Amino acid sequence: TEVVSLKKEISLLEHYLNLQSLLHGQKFTYTIVISPELDTEYITIPPMLAQPFIENAVEHGLKEINTGGLIEITFAQQEQDLILEIIDNGKGIDPAEAKEHRSLATTITKERIELYNKRNKANATFILTEAFPLNQNKGVKVSIVLPLT
C-alpha cells in the first residue's frame, strides 16, 4: 500500500526491533517515543520508512558493540509536520566509506520521498547526520520530515 497508519508502522517497528534484539543477544536496547498529540490511528505515512535505517544501525552501526547499544526512535509533531528521528550510538558513518558506498537505504528512501512529494504535492525531506559528533562512537541520526495532511 502507499500509506499505512502510524499506529501500524509503530507496531511493525516494535516487532522488528524485538526480533533483532533477540537475534543479536540483546546487545542493544531501543526506545520508541511517540508525542501524545499525535493521533497514530489517523495519521498515515509511507510504510517501512524507518526500517531500512534501523536495519543499518543494527547490522552496521552497532556491529562492533558487544553491549550498551542504543536505538532511539521518536515520532513528534512540529507545526504541520511529522518528525521521525532514528538515532543510534554506533560507530557512525566513515566519511571515506560514505563517498565510495552510498547506502541502499539512503538511495531507496530518497527515491521514495521524491515520489511521495510528487504524488502529494508535498515537501517531505530526510537528512543523515552524526548523532554524537564529539564522541568516539558518533552514531547516526536520521531525520525524516513529512507534512501532516
C-alpha positions as CSV (number, residue, x, y, z in Angstrom):
1,T,0.0,0.0,0.0
2,E,1.0,3.6,-0.5
3,V,0.4,4.6,3.1
4,V,-0.2,2.9,6.5
5,S,-1.4,4.2,9.8
6,L,1.3,5.5,12.1
7,K,0.0,3.0,14.7
8,K,0.5,0.1,12.3
9,E,4.0,1.3,11.4
10,I,5.0,1.7,15.1
11,S,3.7,-1.8,15.8
12,L,5.8,-3.3,12.9
13,L,8.9,-1.4,14.2
14,E,8.4,-2.8,17.7
15,H,8.1,-6.4,16.4
16,Y,11.1,-5.9,14.1
17,L,13.2,-4.5,17.0
18,N,12.2,-7.2,19.4
19,L,13.3,-9.8,16.9
20,Q,16.6,-8.1,16.2
21,S,17.3,-7.7,19.9
22,L,16.8,-11.4,20.4
23,L,18.8,-12.3,17.4
24,H,21.7,-10.2,18.5
25,G,21.8,-11.3,22.0
26,Q,20.2,-8.2,23.4
27,K,23.4,-6.2,22.9
28,F,21.3,-3.2,22.3
29,T,18.2,-1.6,23.7
30,Y,15.7,0.5,22.0
31,T,13.0,3.1,22.8
32,I,10.1,4.4,20.7
33,V,8.8,7.7,21.8
34,I,5.5,9.0,20.5
35,S,4.4,12.5,21.2
36,P,1.0,12.4,22.9
37,E,-0.5,15.0,20.4
38,L,-0.1,12.6,17.5
39,D,-3.2,10.6,16.5
40,T,-1.5,7.4,15.5
41,E,-4.7,5.9,14.1
42,Y,-5.5,8.8,11.9
43,I,-2.0,9.9,10.7
44,T,-0.8,7.9,7.6
45,I,2.8,7.6,6.3
46,P,4.5,5.6,3.6
47,P,5.3,2.2,5.0
48,M,8.7,1.0,6.1
49,L,10.4,4.4,6.1
50,A,12.3,3.8,9.3
51,Q,13.0,0.1,9.0
52,P,15.9,0.3,6.5
53,F,17.8,2.8,8.7
54,I,17.1,0.7,11.8
55,E,18.4,-2.4,9.9
56,N,21.6,-0.4,9.0
57,A,22.0,0.6,12.7
58,V,21.7,-3.0,13.9
59,E,23.8,-4.6,11.1
60,H,26.5,-2.0,10.6
61,G,26.5,0.8,13.2
62,L,26.2,-1.5,16.3
63,K,28.1,-4.4,14.8
64,E,31.2,-3.8,16.8
65,I,29.4,-3.0,20.1
66,N,29.0,-6.0,22.4
67,T,26.8,-4.3,25.0
68,G,25.2,-0.9,25.5
69,G,24.0,-0.3,22.0
70,L,21.1,2.0,21.7
71,I,18.5,2.8,19.1
72,E,16.0,5.7,19.8
73,I,13.0,6.3,17.5
74,T,11.0,9.4,18.0
75,F,7.7,10.5,16.4
76,A,6.8,14.1,17.1
77,Q,4.8,16.9,15.6
78,Q,6.4,20.3,14.8
79,E,3.8,22.7,13.5
80,Q,2.2,20.9,10.5
81,D,4.9,18.3,10.1
82,L,5.5,14.8,11.5
83,I,9.1,14.5,12.5
84,L,10.6,11.0,12.6
85,E,14.0,10.6,14.1
86,I,16.1,7.5,14.4
87,I,19.3,7.7,16.5
88,D,21.9,5.1,17.3
89,N,25.1,5.2,19.2
90,G,27.1,3.0,16.8
91,K,30.3,3.7,15.0
92,G,28.8,6.4,12.7
93,I,29.4,6.9,9.1
94,D,33.0,6.9,7.9
95,P,33.4,9.9,5.5
96,A,35.7,7.9,3.3
97,E,33.3,5.0,3.1
98,A,30.4,7.3,2.5
99,K,32.0,8.7,-0.6
100,E,32.6,5.2,-2.0
101,H,29.5,3.4,-0.9
102,R,26.0,5.0,-0.9
103,S,23.7,3.1,1.4
104,L,20.8,1.3,-0.3
105,A,18.6,2.6,2.5
106,T,19.5,6.2,1.6
107,T,19.1,5.7,-2.1
108,I,15.7,4.0,-1.8
109,T,14.4,6.5,0.8
110,K,15.5,9.4,-1.4
111,E,13.5,7.9,-4.3
112,R,10.5,7.2,-2.1
113,I,10.5,10.7,-0.7
114,E,10.7,12.2,-4.2
115,L,7.8,10.0,-5.3
116,Y,5.8,10.9,-2.2
117,N,6.4,14.6,-2.8
118,K,5.3,14.3,-6.5
119,R,2.1,12.4,-5.7
120,N,1.1,14.6,-2.7
121,K,2.5,17.9,-3.8
122,A,4.4,17.9,-0.6
123,N,7.8,18.9,0.7
124,A,8.9,15.8,2.7
125,T,12.6,15.6,3.4
126,F,15.2,13.5,5.1
127,I,18.8,14.0,6.3
128,L,21.5,11.9,7.8
129,T,23.9,13.4,10.4
130,E,26.2,12.3,13.2
131,A,24.2,11.8,16.4
132,F,27.1,12.4,18.8
133,P,29.9,14.3,16.9
134,L,32.1,14.7,19.9
135,N,32.0,11.0,21.0
136,Q,34.2,8.2,19.7
137,N,31.1,6.4,18.6
138,K,29.5,9.2,16.6
139,G,26.3,7.2,15.8
140,V,23.9,8.2,13.1
141,K,20.8,10.5,13.3
142,V,18.2,10.1,10.6
143,S,15.6,12.9,10.4
144,I,12.5,12.5,8.2
145,V,10.0,15.3,7.9
146,L,6.6,14.5,6.5
147,P,3.8,17.1,6.1
148,L,0.7,16.2,8.1
149,T,-2.3,16.2,5.8
